[in-house]
Amino acid sequence: MRTKQIEVRLLGSLVCAVLLLAPFVIAGSASQPDDQTNQQQRPRTVGAAPTPSATPKTNQQQTDVSGEEVGEGDVVRVETQLVTVPAVVTDRNGRPLTGLRAENFLIFEDGKTQRLANFATTEAPFEIALLLDTSGSTREDLGLIRTAANAFINALRSGDRVGIIAFNNMPGNGSPVAAVDILSGLESDRKALRAAIENLGTSNGTPFYDGLARAADQVFREPPRKEMRGRRAVVALTDGVDSSSQTGFEEARVKLLRAGLACYFIQISTEDYVEDRLLKDCQDDGRLTLSEKQLERFRRLFAPQAQKEDYQDFCRLGQFERMDISRQLYNLARKEMGEMARASGGRAFAAASVSEARAAFAQVANEIGTQYSLGYYPSNKTRDGRFRQIRVELRGVKDAGVRAREGYFAQK
């Protein structure tokens, strides 16, 4: 009798346990398919645009644009930006070498080999933003600037496209303000480009950095067509001394490098003109002044211990101080243009006057026509905004040298 009572009690305990655990067992069973589905469709971020739908995983693998293997069930997002690298190859005598192929190039980022994903030969078309400095220092040479610009456009190939940027005076608070004037977007019609050049205006100031930034932001606003990847450049005719920009040099530099633009500068000498006007009295309409922003930049770079109020009004400075500022700014401009040219894979040319600029334009046109374009998706996908060094080497090519973009800023 006692044994039967124990059996009944044990049976009752087991029934209660089952009843208590049943809701959890049922809930766990019901949620399992959803968990499996979520696991199959869980995004793995390697890019920006997800695929339309996820499919069940299989043993087959596919490769994303960054070179990683991903399962078919993964949602692929392409975050890696194509880095374009313009490159010019020359023989021992400095003559351009054409006819090379992708396998003739090795590319490194911060010392690590990268897989070449895009290659354009010297025959591929080019897109160019032509920036013409038409500020006061070049106003008297406007006719020569038009002639040189037209000669440059005529020297390009029929498939190349050009945008025209210049400076002009715009209405301001009581007096005209120097501003960037985009006369033409990217255009291959030579007649339309000549008409844009005829409409060149002049300005009382030089918003040079603003012009470079506008080239990156507006002229090259749209991503390049496939055949134009790595085939974009800014060509600027200027003395490089900025007097009125709201954009700083570093900001303009970063924009140009991130846009992958090769930078070519034709540096014209305007120092005699500028020094003559710096010596004029501040009541003279022909005087030359620097904006408060550019004066502050000068103070920060060359006289950091000086009081800010001493550099807020250009007219309060003595003539010798103005001359010293002018000479240091010209040296700084030459240095900056040289740095941007080297970092981007372009070149800087010196021209004693606007009349000599035509020969420099011919050199630029010739180099653009012999430039290769390389592209790769960086193996380092860290979005840290840091500068990364690029090195290009040749293989299978004897007695030749290569000049290429020196680096770029990673996305952030």
C-alpha positions as a printed Julia matrix, in Angstrom:
412×3 Matrix{Float64}:
  0.0     0.0     0.0
  2.81    2.36    0.9
  4.58    1.6    -2.39
  1.48    2.54   -4.39
  1.17    5.87   -2.55
  4.78    6.75   -3.41
  4.22    5.88   -7.08
  1.12    8.08   -7.22
  3.0    10.98   -5.63
  5.91   10.67   -8.12
  3.51   10.51  -11.05
  1.75   13.65   -9.83
  5.05   15.52   -9.53
  6.05   14.58  -13.06
  2.72   15.77  -14.47
  3.08   19.14  -12.7
  6.62   19.56  -14.02
  5.5    18.9   -17.58
  2.62   21.36  -17.27
  4.93   24.05  -15.9
  7.59   23.61  -18.64
  5.18   23.24  -21.56
  4.81   27.0   -22.4
  8.6    27.46  -22.6
  9.09   24.38  -24.75
  6.33   25.47  -27.12
  7.65   29.06  -27.33
 11.19   27.86  -28.0
 10.0    25.53  -30.76
  7.93   28.27  -32.38
 10.79   30.81  -32.4
 13.43   28.5   -33.86
 12.54   28.99  -37.59
 12.64   32.79  -37.14
 16.08   32.61  -35.56
 17.35   30.48  -38.42
 15.88   32.87  -40.97
 17.45   35.86  -39.22
 20.77   34.06  -39.12
 20.62   33.41  -42.86
 19.68   37.01  -43.68
 21.9    38.78  -41.15
 23.72   41.6   -43.02
 27.5    41.45  -43.1
 28.68   44.96  -43.92
 31.25   45.15  -46.7
 29.54   47.8   -48.84
 26.84   50.48  -49.13
 23.93   48.99  -51.08
 22.16   45.78  -49.96
 21.14   43.17  -52.5
 17.38   43.08  -53.28
 16.79   39.93  -51.23
 18.7    37.33  -49.31
 18.76   33.74  -50.51
 19.46   30.57  -48.49
 23.12   29.8   -47.9
 24.82   27.21  -50.04
 28.36   25.91  -50.19
 29.05   28.14  -53.2
 30.94   31.39  -52.56
 31.09   34.71  -54.4
 33.62   37.52  -54.18
 32.6    41.1   -53.35
 34.26   44.18  -54.85
 36.71   44.39  -51.98
 38.04   40.91  -52.73
 36.45   39.1   -49.77
 34.56   35.84  -50.13
 30.94   35.98  -49.01
 28.15   33.42  -48.98
 25.21   33.78  -51.33
 22.92   34.21  -48.33
 24.81   37.28  -47.1
 23.47   40.77  -47.69
 26.43   42.58  -49.31
 27.01   46.29  -48.78
 29.89   47.84  -50.72
 31.57   50.38  -48.42
 35.03   50.35  -49.96
 35.71   53.31  -52.24
 37.62   52.82  -55.47
 40.93   54.68  -55.2
 42.08   56.03  -58.55
 45.76   56.59  -59.26
 46.93   58.57  -62.32
 50.37   57.48  -63.49
 52.79   58.72  -66.15
 55.56   56.39  -67.36
 58.65   57.78  -69.09
 61.8    56.29  -70.57
 65.34   57.23  -69.54
 65.15   60.36  -71.73
 61.89   61.53  -70.18
 59.71   60.59  -73.15
 56.28   59.08  -72.33
 55.9    55.33  -72.76
 52.58   54.14  -74.15
 51.22   50.67  -74.87
 51.69   49.26  -71.36
 49.18   46.83  -69.85
 47.73   46.3   -66.38
 50.24   43.54  -65.59
 53.08   46.06  -65.99
 52.0    47.87  -62.8
 52.29   47.02  -59.11
 50.47   49.21  -56.58
 51.05   49.48  -52.82
 49.15   51.25  -50.03
 51.17   51.9   -46.88
 53.58   49.23  -48.09
 50.95   46.53  -48.67
 50.27   45.15  -52.15
 46.82   45.99  -53.56
 44.83   44.16  -56.22
 44.36   46.25  -59.36
 40.62   46.5   -60.06
 40.51   49.19  -62.74
 42.92   50.1   -65.55
 42.64   52.69  -68.32
 45.17   53.1   -71.09
 46.49   56.39  -72.43
 43.85   56.32  -75.17
 40.91   56.71  -72.72
 39.2    60.15  -72.64
 39.8    62.71  -69.88
 37.69   65.2   -67.89
 39.28   68.51  -66.87
 38.29   71.5   -64.76
 40.17   74.47  -66.22
 40.58   77.17  -63.55
 41.63   80.56  -64.93
 42.79   83.16  -62.43
 41.3    86.41  -63.72
 41.88   88.48  -60.6
 43.45   91.93  -60.63
 46.99   90.65  -61.0
 46.16   89.15  -64.42
 43.42   91.56  -65.54
 45.62   93.33  -68.08
 46.46   89.97  -69.69
 42.87   88.79  -70.18
 43.33   88.53  -73.95
 46.43   86.39  -73.51
 44.59   84.17  -71.03
 41.81   83.59  -73.56
 44.33   82.73  -76.28
 46.24   80.31  -74.03
 43.04   78.64  -72.79
 41.73   78.13  -76.33
 45.07   76.69  -77.44
 44.95   74.24  -74.51
 41.45   73.08  -75.4
 42.4    72.65  -79.05
 45.35   70.47  -78.02
 43.08   68.0   -76.2
 41.47   65.02  -77.89
 37.94   65.08  -79.29
 36.54   62.83  -76.53
 37.95   64.91  -73.66
 35.51   67.07  -71.69
 36.34   70.41  -70.06
 34.65   72.67  -67.49
 35.63   76.36  -67.27
 36.04   78.19  -63.94
 37.12   81.82  -63.46
 36.73   84.68  -60.98
 34.33   87.6   -61.23
 33.05   90.49  -59.13
 29.64   89.89  -57.58
 27.43   92.43  -55.75
 28.31   92.73  -52.06
 27.52   94.94  -49.09
 28.38   98.32  -50.59
 31.21   97.07  -52.82
 31.82   94.21  -55.28
 33.01   90.91  -53.87
 35.36   88.51  -55.66
 33.63   85.18  -56.29
 34.07   81.94  -58.22
 32.31   81.94  -61.58
 31.6    78.53  -63.18
 31.26   79.43  -66.86
 30.77   75.89  -68.15
 30.19   72.42  -66.81
 31.99   69.45  -68.36
 31.61   69.91  -72.11
 33.17   68.38  -75.23
 31.69   70.88  -77.7
 34.65   73.11  -78.6
 32.39   75.89  -79.86
 30.55   76.04  -76.53
 33.85   76.07  -74.63
 35.23   78.93  -76.73
 32.04   80.89  -76.03
 32.5    80.31  -72.28
 36.1    81.56  -72.48
 34.92   84.71  -74.26
 32.72   85.43  -71.22
 35.67   85.58  -68.83
 35.27   88.34  -66.27
 37.69   89.83  -63.74
 37.7    90.26  -59.97
 39.3    92.51  -57.38
 40.33   89.53  -55.25
 41.56   85.97  -55.68
 39.29   83.27  -54.18
 41.71   80.55  -55.3
 40.94   77.94  -52.64
 37.21   78.5   -53.17
 37.77   77.8   -56.88
 39.55   74.51  -56.18
 36.82   73.43  -53.77
 34.09   74.29  -56.29
 35.87   72.21  -58.93
 35.72   69.16  -56.65
 32.19   69.81  -55.35
 30.39   71.02  -58.48
 32.26   70.39  -61.71
 32.92   66.81  -60.61
 29.74   66.44  -58.58
 28.59   63.35  -60.51
 30.63   60.11  -60.26
 32.68   59.39  -63.37
 31.53   57.05  -66.08
 33.39   53.74  -66.12
 35.72   54.79  -68.93
 36.51   58.06  -67.07
 37.59   56.47  -63.76
 40.91   57.94  -62.75
 40.8    60.27  -65.75
 39.97   63.56  -64.06
 42.14   66.6   -63.42
 42.2    70.24  -62.36
 44.38   72.5   -64.51
 44.89   75.95  -62.98
 46.51   79.06  -64.43
 47.27   81.2   -61.37
 49.86   82.81  -59.15
 48.4    80.72  -56.31
 48.17   83.58  -53.78
 44.7    83.57  -52.24
 43.33   86.86  -50.96
 39.61   86.36  -50.4
 38.53   82.7   -50.03
 36.27   81.41  -47.29
 37.74   77.94  -47.9
 41.12   77.13  -46.37
 44.02   75.43  -48.14
 43.73   72.18  -46.16
 40.01   71.91  -46.86
 40.54   72.44  -50.6
 43.45   69.97  -50.62
 41.4    67.23  -48.95
 38.49   67.76  -51.37
 40.77   67.44  -54.4
 42.52   64.31  -53.13
 39.28   62.62  -52.09
 37.83   63.34  -55.52
 40.88   61.64  -57.08
 41.8    64.68  -59.17
 45.29   65.05  -60.65
 46.35   68.67  -60.08
 48.3    70.67  -62.67
 49.34   74.22  -61.82
 50.76   76.76  -64.26
 52.32   79.25  -61.86
 52.5    82.69  -63.38
 54.65   85.34  -61.75
 52.72   88.44  -60.7
 54.96   89.64  -57.87
 55.95   92.93  -59.54
 52.29   93.83  -60.08
 51.35   92.91  -56.52
 54.24   94.69  -54.84
 53.47   97.87  -56.78
 49.91   97.86  -55.46
 50.87   96.9   -51.94
 52.83  100.16  -51.69
 49.82  102.27  -52.63
 47.95  104.23  -50.0
 44.89  102.51  -48.61
 42.69  105.28  -50.01
 43.86  104.47  -53.54
 41.41  102.42  -55.61
 44.34  100.52  -57.13
 45.56   99.18  -53.8
 45.75   95.49  -53.01
 44.5    94.12  -49.7
 44.14   90.74  -48.06
 40.92   89.58  -46.45
 40.74   89.26  -42.68
 40.57   85.46  -43.06
 43.77   85.33  -45.11
 45.53   87.76  -42.76
 44.65   85.49  -39.85
 46.01   82.51  -41.78
 49.26   84.39  -42.35
 49.5    85.33  -38.66
 48.86   81.74  -37.58
 51.57   80.39  -39.91
 54.26   83.06  -39.72
 53.62   85.17  -36.59
 51.76   82.97  -34.09
 52.95   85.06  -31.12
 51.47   88.28  -32.54
 48.18   89.68  -31.35
 45.17   88.94  -33.55
 44.07   92.58  -33.59
 47.38   93.55  -35.21
 46.43   91.5   -38.28
 42.75   92.34  -38.65
 43.15   95.43  -40.82
 45.58   95.29  -43.74
 45.64   99.09  -44.01
 47.0    99.43  -40.47
 50.15   97.55  -41.44
 53.19   99.46  -42.63
 54.54   99.19  -46.19
 57.48   96.99  -45.21
 55.17   94.67  -43.3
 52.91   94.37  -46.35
 55.89   93.61  -48.58
 57.12   90.93  -46.21
 53.66   89.37  -46.06
 53.44   89.38  -49.86
 56.78   87.66  -50.39
 56.11   85.01  -47.79
 52.67   84.31  -49.24
 54.14   83.85  -52.73
 56.68   81.38  -51.38
 53.91   79.59  -49.5
 51.72   79.45  -52.64
 54.52   77.86  -54.69
 55.11   75.32  -51.93
 51.42   74.44  -51.64
 50.91   74.01  -55.37
 54.0    71.81  -55.58
 52.75   69.63  -52.71
 49.27   69.24  -54.21
 50.69   68.4   -57.62
 53.0    65.7   -56.25
 50.39   64.17  -53.94
 47.81   63.93  -56.73
 50.09   62.68  -59.51
 50.07   65.98  -61.42
 52.76   68.61  -62.0
 53.52   72.26  -61.37
 54.96   74.44  -64.15
 56.53   77.87  -63.76
 55.69   80.62  -66.26
 57.37   84.02  -66.03
 54.31   85.66  -67.55
 50.91   84.87  -69.04
 52.5    84.99  -72.5
 54.66   82.0   -71.52
 51.68   80.06  -70.18
 50.75   78.77  -73.63
 53.86   76.55  -73.75
 53.07   75.2   -70.27
 49.49   74.45  -71.34
 50.9    72.44  -74.27
 53.0    70.38  -71.86
 49.97   69.69  -69.67
 47.86   68.63  -72.66
 50.63   66.31  -73.83
 50.99   64.69  -70.4
 47.24   64.19  -69.98
 47.24   62.39  -73.32
 49.91   59.94  -72.12
 48.59   59.21  -68.63
 47.55   55.77  -67.38
 44.86   55.34  -64.76
 44.99   52.64  -62.09
 42.29   51.82  -59.56
 41.98   49.54  -56.54
 39.73   48.84  -53.56
 41.89   49.24  -50.43
 42.46   46.15  -48.32
 42.43   48.47  -45.3
 38.75   49.31  -44.86
 39.12   51.35  -41.69
 37.2    54.62  -41.93
 39.63   56.8   -40.0
 40.03   59.76  -42.39
 43.81   59.37  -42.31
 46.24   59.96  -45.15
 47.47   56.75  -46.78
 50.59   56.55  -48.9
 50.52   55.08  -52.4
 53.47   53.7   -54.31
 53.45   52.46  -57.9
 56.15   50.22  -59.35
 56.75   48.84  -62.84
 57.48   45.27  -63.8
 58.65   43.95  -67.14
 59.64   47.48  -68.24
 63.34   48.34  -68.48
 64.95   51.75  -68.0
 61.67   53.5   -67.2
 60.32   55.62  -64.38
 56.8    56.21  -63.12
 55.25   59.27  -61.5
 51.97   58.65  -59.71
 49.67   59.93  -57.02
 51.43   59.83  -53.64
 48.41   59.18  -51.45
 44.83   59.93  -50.46
 42.63   60.53  -47.42
 40.53   57.57  -46.31
 36.81   58.03  -45.87
 35.57   58.97  -42.43
